[in-house]
Amino acid sequence: SIGAVEGHFDGVSAIGYGLADKSIFMPLLAAYDRYGRNAGWAAGLVINYAGPYQGSTWLFSGIRNPNFYRTSLFTHTLLAALKRMQAGDLAITAQHLRRRAQSTTPKLTTAAPPANFRISADHRQFIDAMGKPFVLNGCNYLGCENRFCQLDLSKLETDFARARDAGVNAFRIWIGGSDPDPVHRDAIRQCARKYGIALIFQLGDYRTDGDAVVAKTREVAQNWKDEPMVLGYDLGNEPQLGIIAPMQFGGKRSPLLELHPYQHYKSKIDLNWVEQMVKQRPAWPQIIGSPSQADLRDIYAAYWIFDRWSAAFTANGSDVTTFPGIKGTLPLDGEWQDFAVALNETFARWIHYVGGALHQADPHHFISVGYNTVLSCLPCNEALDFVSQHIYQAPDQFSDVMANLTTMDRLAQAWPDKPITLGEFGYSNGLQIGGRSLDIYTSALGEAIHYLYSLAHGHSGCLKWMLIDLPIPILKDNVGWIAPSSRLYEGRFGIYWCDGTPVGRLKPIGHALRFIREFQQSGKPPEKLQILPGSTLIGAVYRFQSPDALFIGDMRFATAGLDFHTLNGLPTNVMLMRSGRRIKLMATADTRLSIDPSQLELARGLSLKRVMGRCGSWRPIGHRIQIELLEGEAVYLV
């Protein structure tokens, strides 16, 4: 430390994103707000030790106030940084740090839980090793931000730790499940056990050689069959008919291709559209392998039919992932009966062979499929152990929020004897609603409702997409298959956003998740959840209560016992939970709150006089206590 300077400064945080095996970011000056919170970086360095800019070092600052650059603090920092840059040893030091990090591998030292997960007697809930209901308060994990979909052992423990710190108790994990190296698998076991995070392995092995898929799947199951931290396996991520239909098992073609939809429905389908698709072979709709021209015609014809057949359930295709027309499993009759039967048999065959291989090799863990369409309601899914739906209806208005949430209820109608989960969901901070970006405070309110809805309606939990934001420079360098036009949207789903540090910065949803997880662990039953139209950007607010908890998502709220408003004009999750003779209180945005314990049901029988914990300020005003809550900081009323 070389000193400090006080004043009012604005600008953008000087964040540099370290690219994998190319560069690292080194913060130099931190900016703090009046409460001592790190507001960002006033200056930083990017050291390029490899890649196209190898050997260069970039010094930058985002402060907009000219007087900042005349302070002795900045002058001393600049001179010290330039001296090190001139010495030319920073790149060597950065390479050394990277090599040292790469040699770090978590060792398996933590004992396994005493038992595997199981499913309750009514088949609707997971039960953990201690015999308690286990609700997924989770997210998807695809590796660290600069090694997306790659296993980086040097970052593995950091990622599991930051997930635990955000209240996460389960990963739908995309890396390491199929890893042949037992050292790598033991590193995952260790982190899962140490940080209490259950694992659902996303397999998604899509090849036309179904027998090879079965063999690999059996190998994966053999490797994990004795690990109690494994909850189960996801046979495939968002399978479309063009992925499953080309697969052959035992050298036999799928029932859908054997139907020959192109010829079977030739008088009903748009032959010109089919021929155009065969000629262009676009990336979407998906088809794996290299089918013959005849098979391509049949698959594209099947896609055309599927859109018409499913229209009655998906509001004519406008609600594909939430299918408001479903009232049970999909009927296999009507105008397209032969197609529907063949489609169901095709997916049934895939589940039978691949899921059967898993169950045979590993009878202790559960199987599901990560569907993102109404295919999750095909009757053949009776063979699965739990439901894992992906929902992505953009929250442009209140009805969209409700369409997402109530999908869990529609799935429960189709599968009343299975745990219902959301394998993926999330509101990206790169989403545009009414010409505005969806801010992190509004998305935290909207996403918290999903976890609370699952809890209040007896479902088995949610897995947010995803743990960590992917900044655009990292997407460009590391995830080339995401189109430039989609990078902003795809990259901002994280529970954490990247601030250049190894851990990153927790978004408001992480603070809410941590509180929700604590409520789950208390074992107290939820009593009521109200989701109401409101003036937030997504058009929704909520009230959640139980005898010992009260959660409110809104920008302002007023009753005799509690009133609050946020200081930034954006929504917050205000969360109160009673524990013994005190009440724990937290807000996901800076919030001015006033509470009258004598008028608050949650505080019945308590004499609350003061506040313990870090807050902006607090003071008694008559019967009330006024508190300025700081984002994510829990305090206690005692």
C-alpha positions as CSV (number, residue, x, y, z in Angstrom):
1,S,0.0,0.0,0.0
2,I,1.3,3.5,-0.9
3,G,-1.5,5.6,0.5
4,A,-5.0,6.7,-0.4
5,V,-6.8,9.7,-1.8
6,E,-10.3,10.8,-0.9
7,G,-12.8,12.5,-3.2
8,H,-15.8,11.9,-5.5
9,F,-14.7,9.9,-8.6
10,D,-16.6,8.3,-11.4
11,G,-15.8,6.2,-14.4
12,V,-15.5,2.5,-15.3
13,S,-13.6,-0.2,-13.4
14,A,-10.2,-0.9,-14.9
15,I,-10.8,-4.6,-15.4
16,G,-8.5,-6.7,-17.7
17,Y,-9.6,-10.2,-18.4
18,G,-6.8,-12.8,-18.2
19,L,-7.0,-15.1,-21.2
20,A,-6.1,-18.8,-20.7
21,D,-2.4,-19.4,-21.0
22,K,-1.9,-15.9,-22.6
23,S,-2.3,-13.2,-20.0
24,I,-3.1,-12.3,-16.4
25,F,-4.7,-9.2,-14.8
26,M,-3.2,-7.5,-11.8
27,P,-5.2,-4.8,-10.0
28,L,-3.2,-1.9,-8.9
29,L,-5.6,0.6,-7.2
30,A,-8.9,-0.2,-5.6
31,A,-11.8,2.3,-5.4
32,Y,-13.9,2.1,-2.2
33,D,-17.3,3.6,-1.5
34,R,-18.1,5.5,1.7
35,Y,-18.9,2.2,3.4
36,G,-15.5,0.7,2.6
37,R,-16.8,-1.6,-0.1
38,N,-14.6,-2.2,-3.2
39,A,-16.4,-0.4,-6.0
40,G,-14.0,-1.5,-8.7
41,W,-10.4,-0.9,-9.9
42,A,-9.0,2.6,-10.4
43,A,-6.0,1.2,-12.2
44,G,-4.7,-2.2,-13.3
45,L,-2.2,-4.1,-15.5
46,V,-2.7,-6.8,-18.1
47,I,0.5,-8.8,-18.5
48,N,0.6,-10.7,-21.8
49,Y,3.1,-13.6,-21.5
50,A,1.9,-15.5,-24.6
51,G,-0.5,-15.1,-27.6
52,P,-0.6,-12.4,-30.2
53,Y,0.5,-9.6,-27.7
54,Q,3.2,-11.7,-26.1
55,G,5.7,-9.6,-24.2
56,S,3.5,-6.5,-23.8
57,T,2.1,-5.1,-20.6
58,W,-0.9,-2.7,-20.6
59,L,-1.5,-0.2,-17.9
60,F,-4.9,1.5,-17.8
61,S,-7.5,3.3,-15.7
62,G,-11.1,4.2,-16.1
63,I,-11.4,7.2,-13.8
64,R,-13.0,10.1,-15.7
65,N,-12.0,12.9,-13.2
66,P,-8.8,14.7,-14.4
67,N,-7.8,15.7,-10.9
68,F,-7.3,11.9,-10.0
69,Y,-4.4,11.8,-12.4
70,R,-2.7,14.7,-10.6
71,T,-2.7,13.0,-7.2
72,S,0.5,11.7,-5.6
73,L,-1.2,8.3,-5.3
74,F,-1.6,7.9,-9.0
75,T,1.8,9.4,-9.8
76,H,3.5,6.9,-7.5
77,T,1.5,4.0,-8.9
78,L,2.3,5.0,-12.4
79,L,6.0,5.4,-11.8
80,A,6.3,2.1,-9.9
81,A,4.3,0.2,-12.7
82,L,6.4,1.8,-15.5
83,K,9.6,0.8,-13.7
84,R,8.5,-2.8,-13.5
85,M,7.3,-2.8,-17.1
86,Q,10.7,-1.4,-18.2
87,A,12.5,-4.2,-16.3
88,G,10.8,-6.7,-18.5
89,D,10.4,-9.4,-15.9
90,L,6.6,-9.3,-15.5
91,A,5.9,-11.8,-18.3
92,I,8.4,-14.2,-16.8
93,T,6.8,-13.8,-13.4
94,A,3.3,-14.3,-14.9
95,Q,4.4,-17.5,-16.6
96,H,5.9,-18.8,-13.3
97,L,2.7,-18.1,-11.5
98,R,0.6,-20.0,-14.1
99,R,2.9,-23.0,-14.0
100,R,2.7,-23.1,-10.2
101,A,-1.1,-22.9,-10.4
102,Q,-1.2,-25.7,-12.9
103,S,0.7,-28.0,-10.5
104,T,-2.1,-27.6,-8.0
105,T,-4.5,-30.6,-7.9
106,P,-7.1,-31.1,-5.2
107,K,-6.3,-34.4,-3.4
108,L,-9.0,-36.7,-2.2
109,T,-8.9,-36.4,1.6
110,T,-12.5,-35.7,2.6
111,A,-14.6,-38.7,3.7
112,A,-17.6,-39.7,1.6
113,P,-21.1,-39.2,3.0
114,P,-22.6,-42.3,4.8
115,A,-25.2,-43.0,2.1
116,N,-26.4,-42.2,-1.4
117,F,-29.2,-39.9,-2.3
118,R,-32.6,-41.6,-2.6
119,I,-36.1,-40.7,-3.7
120,S,-38.9,-40.3,-1.2
121,A,-41.7,-42.8,-0.8
122,D,-44.1,-40.6,-2.7
123,H,-41.5,-40.3,-5.5
124,R,-41.6,-36.5,-5.6
125,Q,-38.5,-35.5,-3.6
126,F,-34.9,-36.3,-3.2
127,I,-33.6,-37.5,0.2
128,D,-30.0,-36.8,1.3
129,A,-27.6,-39.0,3.2
130,M,-29.0,-37.8,6.5
131,G,-32.6,-38.7,5.6
132,K,-33.7,-35.1,5.0
133,P,-35.4,-33.7,1.9
134,F,-32.9,-32.3,-0.6
135,V,-34.1,-29.5,-2.8
136,L,-31.7,-28.3,-5.6
137,N,-30.5,-24.8,-4.9
138,G,-28.1,-25.1,-7.7
139,C,-26.5,-24.0,-11.0
140,N,-24.7,-25.3,-14.1
141,Y,-21.0,-25.5,-13.9
142,L,-19.0,-25.6,-17.2
143,G,-15.5,-24.8,-15.8
144,C,-13.8,-21.5,-15.0
145,E,-14.6,-18.5,-17.2
146,N,-11.4,-18.6,-19.3
147,R,-11.5,-22.4,-19.9
148,F,-15.1,-22.9,-20.7
149,C,-16.1,-26.5,-21.0
150,Q,-12.6,-27.6,-20.0
151,L,-11.4,-29.1,-16.7
152,D,-8.8,-26.8,-15.1
153,L,-7.7,-28.3,-11.8
154,S,-5.9,-25.1,-10.7
155,K,-9.3,-23.3,-10.6
156,L,-11.5,-26.2,-9.5
157,E,-11.5,-25.7,-5.8
158,T,-11.9,-21.9,-6.2
159,D,-15.1,-22.6,-8.2
160,F,-16.6,-25.1,-5.8
161,A,-15.8,-22.7,-2.9
162,R,-17.4,-19.7,-4.6
163,A,-20.5,-21.8,-5.4
164,R,-20.8,-22.9,-1.8
165,D,-20.4,-19.3,-0.7
166,A,-23.4,-18.4,-3.0
167,G,-25.6,-21.0,-1.4
168,V,-25.3,-23.5,-4.2
169,N,-25.8,-27.1,-3.1
170,A,-25.8,-28.9,-6.5
171,F,-24.0,-28.7,-9.8
172,R,-25.2,-29.9,-13.2
173,I,-21.7,-30.4,-14.2
174,W,-20.4,-30.4,-17.7
175,I,-16.8,-31.3,-17.2
176,G,-15.0,-34.3,-15.7
177,G,-17.7,-36.9,-15.8
178,S,-16.2,-38.7,-18.8
179,D,-12.6,-38.0,-17.8
180,P,-10.5,-41.2,-18.0
181,D,-7.9,-39.8,-15.5
182,P,-8.7,-41.1,-12.0
183,V,-6.6,-38.2,-10.5
184,H,-9.0,-35.7,-12.2
185,R,-12.0,-37.6,-11.0
186,D,-10.7,-37.7,-7.5
187,A,-10.2,-33.9,-7.6
188,I,-13.9,-33.5,-8.4
189,R,-14.9,-35.9,-5.7
190,Q,-12.8,-34.0,-3.2
191,C,-14.3,-30.6,-4.1
192,A,-17.9,-32.0,-4.1
193,R,-17.5,-33.6,-0.7
194,K,-15.6,-30.7,0.9
195,Y,-18.0,-28.1,-0.2
196,G,-21.2,-30.1,0.0
197,I,-22.2,-29.9,-3.7
198,A,-24.1,-32.7,-5.2
199,L,-23.3,-33.6,-8.8
200,I,-25.5,-34.3,-11.8
201,F,-23.2,-35.2,-14.7
202,Q,-24.3,-33.9,-18.1
203,L,-23.3,-36.6,-20.6
204,G,-24.7,-35.6,-24.0
205,D,-22.8,-38.1,-26.0
206,Y,-24.4,-37.7,-29.4
207,R,-23.0,-40.0,-32.1
208,T,-24.8,-42.0,-34.8
209,D,-23.0,-45.1,-33.5
210,G,-25.3,-45.7,-30.6
211,D,-23.4,-48.8,-29.5
212,A,-20.3,-46.7,-28.9
213,V,-22.4,-44.3,-26.9
214,V,-23.6,-47.1,-24.7
215,A,-20.1,-48.4,-24.2
216,K,-18.8,-45.0,-23.1
217,T,-21.8,-44.4,-20.9
218,R,-21.3,-47.7,-19.1
219,E,-17.6,-46.7,-18.5
220,V,-18.7,-43.4,-17.0
221,A,-21.2,-45.1,-14.7
222,Q,-18.6,-47.6,-13.6
223,N,-16.3,-44.7,-12.6
224,W,-18.9,-42.9,-10.5
225,K,-21.1,-45.7,-9.1
226,D,-19.6,-45.6,-5.6
227,E,-19.6,-41.8,-5.1
228,P,-22.4,-40.7,-2.8
229,M,-22.0,-37.0,-3.9
230,V,-23.4,-38.0,-7.3
231,L,-27.1,-37.5,-7.5
232,G,-27.4,-38.7,-11.1
233,Y,-26.8,-38.3,-14.8
234,D,-28.3,-36.2,-17.5
235,L,-28.4,-38.5,-20.6
236,G,-28.4,-35.5,-23.0
237,N,-28.6,-31.8,-23.3
238,E,-31.6,-30.5,-25.1
239,P,-32.0,-33.4,-27.5
240,Q,-33.9,-32.7,-30.7
241,L,-35.4,-35.3,-33.0
242,G,-32.6,-34.7,-35.5
243,I,-30.1,-35.7,-32.8
244,I,-31.8,-38.9,-31.6
245,A,-33.3,-40.2,-34.9
246,P,-30.0,-40.8,-36.7
247,M,-28.6,-43.0,-33.9
248,Q,-28.4,-46.7,-34.5
249,F,-28.3,-49.3,-31.9
250,G,-27.4,-52.9,-32.8
251,G,-27.1,-51.7,-36.4
252,K,-30.8,-50.9,-36.5
253,R,-32.4,-47.7,-37.7
254,S,-34.7,-45.6,-35.5
255,P,-38.5,-46.1,-35.7
256,L,-38.8,-42.5,-36.9
257,L,-36.6,-43.1,-39.9
258,E,-38.3,-46.5,-40.6
259,L,-41.6,-44.6,-40.8
260,H,-40.2,-42.5,-43.8
261,P,-42.1,-39.4,-42.9
262,Y,-41.3,-37.7,-46.2
263,Q,-43.2,-40.4,-48.2
264,H,-45.7,-41.2,-45.5
265,Y,-47.0,-37.6,-45.2
266,K,-46.1,-36.4,-48.7
267,S,-49.5,-35.0,-49.4
268,K,-49.6,-33.0,-46.2
269,I,-46.1,-31.5,-45.8
270,D,-44.4,-28.5,-47.4
271,L,-42.1,-30.4,-49.8
272,N,-40.4,-27.2,-51.0
273,W,-39.3,-26.3,-47.5
274,V,-38.0,-29.8,-47.0
275,E,-36.0,-29.8,-50.2
276,Q,-34.6,-26.4,-49.4
277,M,-33.4,-27.6,-46.0
278,V,-31.8,-30.7,-47.7
279,K,-30.0,-28.5,-50.1
280,Q,-28.7,-25.9,-47.5
281,R,-28.2,-28.2,-44.5
282,P,-28.2,-25.3,-42.1
283,A,-27.0,-25.5,-38.5
284,W,-30.5,-25.4,-37.3
285,P,-32.6,-27.5,-37.0
286,Q,-30.0,-29.9,-35.6
287,I,-29.0,-33.1,-37.3
288,I,-26.0,-35.2,-36.3
289,G,-23.8,-37.3,-38.5
290,S,-23.9,-37.4,-42.3
291,P,-27.3,-38.9,-43.3
292,S,-28.1,-39.9,-46.8
293,Q,-30.3,-37.6,-48.9
294,A,-33.3,-39.8,-48.3
295,D,-32.7,-39.7,-44.5
296,L,-32.3,-36.0,-44.6
297,R,-35.6,-35.6,-46.3
298,D,-37.2,-37.8,-43.6
299,I,-35.6,-35.9,-40.7
300,Y,-36.5,-32.5,-42.1
301,A,-40.0,-33.7,-42.9
302,A,-40.2,-34.9,-39.2
303,Y,-39.2,-31.5,-38.0
304,W,-41.9,-29.8,-40.2
305,I,-44.5,-32.2,-38.8
306,F,-43.3,-31.8,-35.2
307,D,-43.9,-28.0,-35.3
308,R,-47.5,-28.6,-36.4
309,W,-48.1,-31.5,-34.1
310,S,-46.8,-29.6,-31.0
311,A,-48.4,-26.2,-31.9
312,A,-51.4,-27.0,-29.8
313,F,-49.2,-27.3,-26.7
314,T,-46.8,-24.4,-27.3
315,A,-49.2,-21.5,-28.2
316,N,-48.3,-22.1,-31.9
317,G,-44.6,-22.1,-31.2
318,S,-44.5,-18.9,-29.1
319,D,-43.9,-20.7,-25.8
320,V,-41.7,-23.6,-26.9
321,T,-39.9,-24.2,-23.5
322,T,-43.0,-23.6,-21.3
323,F,-45.8,-25.3,-23.4
324,P,-48.9,-23.8,-21.7
325,G,-51.2,-26.3,-23.5
326,I,-49.9,-29.4,-21.7
327,K,-52.2,-31.1,-19.2
328,G,-50.5,-34.4,-19.0
329,T,-48.3,-36.6,-21.2
330,L,-48.4,-36.0,-24.9
331,P,-51.3,-37.8,-26.6
332,L,-50.1,-40.1,-29.4
333,D,-53.2,-39.9,-31.6
334,G,-54.9,-37.6,-34.0
335,E,-53.9,-36.4,-37.5
336,W,-50.2,-37.1,-36.9
337,Q,-50.6,-40.3,-34.9
338,D,-48.1,-42.5,-36.8
339,F,-45.5,-39.7,-36.5
340,A,-46.2,-39.3,-32.8
341,V,-45.9,-43.0,-32.1
342,A,-42.6,-43.3,-34.0
343,L,-41.2,-40.2,-32.3
344,N,-42.0,-41.7,-28.9
345,E,-40.6,-45.1,-29.8
346,T,-37.4,-43.4,-31.1
347,F,-36.8,-41.6,-27.8
348,A,-37.8,-44.6,-25.9
349,R,-35.2,-46.7,-27.6
350,W,-32.5,-44.1,-26.8
351,I,-33.5,-44.0,-23.2
352,H,-33.6,-47.8,-23.0
353,Y,-30.1,-48.3,-24.4
354,V,-28.2,-45.4,-22.9
355,G,-30.2,-45.0,-19.6
356,G,-30.3,-48.8,-19.3
357,A,-26.5,-48.9,-19.5
358,L,-26.2,-46.4,-16.8
359,H,-28.7,-48.2,-14.5
360,Q,-27.0,-51.5,-15.1
361,A,-23.5,-50.2,-14.3
362,D,-24.7,-47.9,-11.5
363,P,-27.9,-48.8,-9.8
364,H,-27.4,-46.2,-7.0
365,H,-27.9,-43.0,-9.0
366,F,-30.7,-41.5,-11.0
367,I,-31.2,-40.6,-14.6
368,S,-32.9,-37.7,-16.4
369,V,-32.8,-35.8,-19.7
370,G,-32.3,-32.1,-20.0
371,Y,-35.1,-31.3,-22.3
372,N,-35.9,-27.8,-23.5
373,T,-39.1,-28.6,-25.4
374,V,-42.4,-30.4,-25.0
375,L,-40.5,-33.6,-25.7
376,S,-40.2,-33.9,-21.9
377,C,-43.8,-35.0,-21.9
378,L,-43.5,-37.9,-24.3
379,P,-44.8,-41.0,-22.6
380,C,-41.5,-42.8,-23.0
381,N,-40.0,-40.5,-20.3
382,E,-41.7,-42.7,-17.7
383,A,-38.4,-44.7,-17.8
384,L,-36.6,-41.6,-16.3
385,D,-36.1,-41.2,-12.5
386,F,-36.6,-37.4,-12.4
387,V,-37.6,-34.5,-14.7
388,S,-35.1,-31.8,-15.7
389,Q,-36.6,-29.1,-17.9
390,H,-34.9,-26.0,-19.4
391,I,-37.0,-22.9,-19.6
392,Y,-36.0,-19.6,-21.3
393,Q,-39.1,-17.6,-21.9
394,A,-37.8,-14.0,-21.9
395,P,-39.4,-12.1,-19.0
396,D,-40.7,-9.2,-21.0
397,Q,-43.8,-9.0,-18.9
398,F,-45.6,-10.6,-15.9
399,S,-47.3,-13.3,-18.0
400,D,-43.9,-14.5,-19.2
401,V,-42.6,-14.8,-15.7
402,M,-45.6,-16.9,-14.8
403,A,-45.3,-19.0,-17.9
404,N,-41.8,-20.0,-16.8
405,L,-42.8,-20.7,-13.2
406,T,-45.9,-22.7,-13.8
407,T,-44.0,-25.0,-16.2
408,M,-43.1,-26.9,-13.1
409,D,-46.7,-27.5,-12.3
410,R,-47.5,-28.7,-15.8
411,L,-44.6,-31.1,-15.7
412,A,-46.0,-32.4,-12.3
413,Q,-49.3,-33.0,-14.0
414,A,-47.5,-35.1,-16.6
415,W,-45.3,-36.8,-14.0
416,P,-47.0,-36.8,-10.6
417,D,-44.7,-39.5,-9.3
418,K,-41.3,-37.9,-10.2
419,P,-39.2,-35.1,-8.7
420,I,-39.6,-32.0,-10.9
421,T,-36.6,-29.9,-11.4
422,L,-35.4,-27.1,-13.7
423,G,-32.1,-28.3,-15.1
424,E,-31.6,-24.8,-16.7
425,F,-33.2,-21.4,-16.3
426,G,-32.0,-17.9,-15.9
427,Y,-32.5,-14.2,-16.8
428,S,-29.4,-12.9,-18.6
429,N,-28.1,-9.4,-17.8
430,G,-27.4,-9.1,-21.5
431,L,-31.1,-9.4,-22.2
432,Q,-32.8,-6.3,-23.6
433,I,-36.3,-5.5,-22.3
434,G,-38.1,-2.4,-23.6
435,G,-34.8,-0.9,-24.8
436,R,-33.1,-1.4,-21.4
437,S,-30.6,-4.0,-20.3
438,L,-31.9,-6.3,-17.6
439,D,-30.0,-5.1,-14.5
440,I,-28.5,-7.5,-11.9
441,Y,-31.0,-6.4,-9.2
442,T,-34.2,-7.1,-11.3
443,S,-32.8,-10.4,-12.5
444,A,-32.0,-11.4,-8.9
445,L,-35.7,-10.9,-8.0
446,G,-36.9,-12.8,-11.0
447,E,-34.5,-15.7,-10.5
448,A,-35.2,-15.9,-6.7
449,I,-38.9,-16.4,-7.5
450,H,-38.0,-19.6,-9.3
451,Y,-36.2,-21.2,-6.4
452,L,-39.0,-20.1,-4.0
453,Y,-41.7,-21.3,-6.3
454,S,-40.2,-24.7,-6.5
455,L,-39.9,-24.8,-2.7
456,A,-43.5,-23.5,-2.1
457,H,-45.1,-25.9,-4.6
458,G,-43.3,-29.1,-3.4
459,H,-41.0,-29.4,-6.5
460,S,-37.4,-30.5,-6.2
461,G,-35.4,-27.4,-7.1
462,C,-33.7,-25.4,-9.8
463,L,-30.3,-25.2,-11.5
464,K,-29.5,-21.7,-12.7
465,W,-27.6,-21.2,-15.9
466,M,-24.7,-20.6,-14.8
467,L,-22.1,-20.1,-12.1
468,I,-19.9,-17.5,-13.8
469,D,-20.3,-14.7,-16.4
470,L,-18.3,-15.0,-19.6
471,P,-16.9,-11.6,-20.6
472,I,-16.9,-10.8,-24.3
473,P,-13.1,-10.9,-24.6
474,I,-13.0,-14.4,-23.1
475,L,-15.9,-15.5,-25.3
476,K,-14.0,-14.3,-28.3
477,D,-10.9,-16.1,-27.2
478,N,-12.3,-19.3,-25.7
479,V,-15.8,-20.0,-26.9
480,G,-15.7,-19.4,-30.7
481,W,-18.9,-21.2,-31.5
482,I,-21.1,-18.5,-29.8
483,A,-21.9,-16.0,-32.6
484,P,-20.8,-12.3,-32.0
485,S,-24.4,-11.1,-32.0
486,S,-25.2,-13.5,-29.1
487,R,-22.2,-12.9,-26.9
488,L,-23.7,-10.2,-24.7
489,Y,-26.8,-12.3,-24.0
490,E,-25.0,-15.7,-23.6
491,G,-22.2,-14.3,-21.5
492,R,-24.2,-12.7,-18.7
493,F,-26.1,-15.5,-17.0
494,G,-23.7,-15.9,-14.1
495,I,-24.2,-15.9,-10.3
496,Y,-20.8,-14.2,-10.3
497,W,-19.5,-11.5,-12.6
498,C,-15.9,-11.3,-13.5
499,D,-14.0,-8.4,-11.9
500,G,-10.5,-9.6,-12.8
501,T,-9.9,-11.4,-9.5
502,P,-9.8,-15.2,-9.1
503,V,-13.1,-15.3,-7.3
504,G,-15.0,-12.5,-9.1
505,R,-17.9,-10.5,-7.7
506,L,-21.1,-12.0,-6.3
507,K,-24.2,-10.7,-8.0
508,P,-27.4,-10.0,-5.9
509,I,-28.8,-13.4,-6.8
510,G,-26.0,-15.1,-4.9
511,H,-26.9,-13.3,-1.7
512,A,-30.5,-14.3,-2.2
513,L,-29.5,-17.9,-2.9
514,R,-27.5,-18.1,0.2
515,F,-30.4,-17.0,2.3
516,I,-32.8,-19.3,0.6
517,R,-30.4,-22.2,1.2
518,E,-30.3,-21.3,4.9
519,F,-34.1,-21.4,5.0
520,Q,-34.1,-24.8,3.3
521,Q,-31.7,-26.2,5.8
522,S,-33.9,-25.0,8.7
523,G,-36.5,-27.6,7.7
524,K,-39.3,-25.1,8.2
525,P,-42.2,-25.5,5.8
526,P,-43.1,-22.7,3.4
527,E,-46.6,-21.3,4.0
528,K,-47.4,-19.0,1.1
529,L,-45.9,-17.5,-2.0
530,Q,-47.7,-14.6,-3.8
531,I,-46.4,-13.5,-7.2
532,L,-48.0,-10.2,-8.1
533,P,-47.9,-7.7,-11.0
534,G,-45.5,-4.9,-10.2
535,S,-43.5,-2.0,-11.5
536,T,-40.2,-3.8,-12.0
537,L,-38.7,-4.2,-15.4
538,I,-40.0,-7.8,-15.6
539,G,-43.5,-6.8,-14.3
540,A,-43.4,-9.0,-11.3
541,V,-42.9,-8.8,-7.5
542,Y,-43.4,-11.4,-4.8
543,R,-44.2,-12.1,-1.1
544,F,-43.0,-15.4,0.5
545,Q,-43.7,-16.3,4.1
546,S,-43.7,-19.1,6.6
547,P,-44.1,-19.0,10.4
548,D,-40.4,-18.2,10.8
549,A,-39.5,-16.4,7.5
550,L,-40.6,-13.4,5.4
551,F,-39.1,-12.7,2.0
552,I,-40.2,-9.8,-0.2
553,G,-39.1,-8.9,-3.7
554,D,-40.0,-5.3,-4.7
555,M,-38.6,-1.8,-5.0
556,R,-40.7,-0.5,-2.1
557,F,-43.1,-2.0,0.5
558,A,-45.1,-0.7,3.4
559,T,-47.1,-2.3,6.2
560,A,-47.5,-1.5,9.9
561,G,-44.7,-3.8,10.8
562,L,-42.3,-3.3,7.9
563,D,-41.6,-0.8,5.2
564,F,-38.6,-0.3,2.9
565,H,-37.4,1.3,-0.3
566,T,-34.2,0.7,-2.2
567,L,-31.7,3.5,-2.5
568,N,-30.8,2.8,-6.2
569,G,-34.5,2.7,-7.4
570,L,-34.1,-0.9,-8.5
571,P,-35.6,-4.0,-7.0
572,T,-34.4,-5.9,-3.9
573,N,-35.0,-9.1,-2.1
574,V,-35.6,-8.2,1.5
575,M,-35.2,-11.4,3.5
576,L,-36.0,-12.0,7.2
577,M,-35.7,-15.2,9.1
578,R,-36.2,-15.9,12.8
579,S,-33.7,-18.0,14.6
580,G,-34.3,-18.4,18.3
581,R,-34.5,-15.0,20.0
582,R,-33.3,-13.0,17.1
583,I,-34.1,-12.2,13.5
584,K,-31.6,-12.4,10.7
585,L,-32.2,-9.7,8.0
586,M,-30.6,-9.1,4.6
587,A,-31.4,-7.2,1.4
588,T,-29.9,-7.8,-2.1
589,A,-29.6,-4.0,-2.8
590,D,-28.8,-1.0,-0.6
591,T,-32.2,-0.5,1.2
592,R,-33.6,1.9,3.8
593,L,-35.8,-0.2,6.0
594,S,-38.0,0.5,9.0
595,I,-39.4,-2.2,11.3
596,D,-41.8,-2.2,14.2
597,P,-41.3,-5.5,16.0
598,S,-44.5,-5.1,17.9
599,Q,-46.5,-5.1,14.6
600,L,-44.5,-7.9,12.8
601,E,-45.8,-11.4,13.2
602,L,-42.4,-12.8,12.7
603,A,-41.2,-11.1,15.8
604,R,-44.0,-12.3,18.1
605,G,-42.8,-12.6,21.7
606,L,-39.5,-10.9,21.0
607,S,-38.2,-7.7,22.5
608,L,-35.9,-6.4,19.7
609,K,-33.9,-3.3,20.7
610,R,-30.7,-3.2,18.6
611,V,-28.9,-4.2,15.4
612,M,-25.8,-6.4,15.3
613,G,-23.7,-6.6,12.1
614,R,-22.4,-4.4,9.3
615,C,-24.9,-1.9,8.0
616,G,-24.8,1.7,6.8
617,S,-26.5,3.0,9.9
618,W,-29.3,2.2,12.4
619,R,-31.3,4.0,15.0
620,P,-34.4,3.6,17.1
621,I,-37.4,5.9,16.3
622,G,-40.1,5.4,18.8
623,H,-41.3,1.8,18.5
624,R,-39.5,1.3,15.2
625,I,-35.9,0.6,14.2
626,Q,-34.6,2.2,11.1
627,I,-31.8,0.5,9.3
628,E,-29.8,1.3,6.2
629,L,-29.0,-2.2,4.9
630,L,-26.0,-2.8,2.7
631,E,-26.2,-5.1,-0.4
632,G,-25.8,-8.7,0.7
633,E,-24.8,-7.9,4.3
634,A,-26.8,-9.8,6.9
635,V,-27.5,-8.2,10.2
636,Y,-29.4,-9.4,13.3
637,L,-32.1,-7.8,15.3
638,V,-31.6,-8.7,18.9
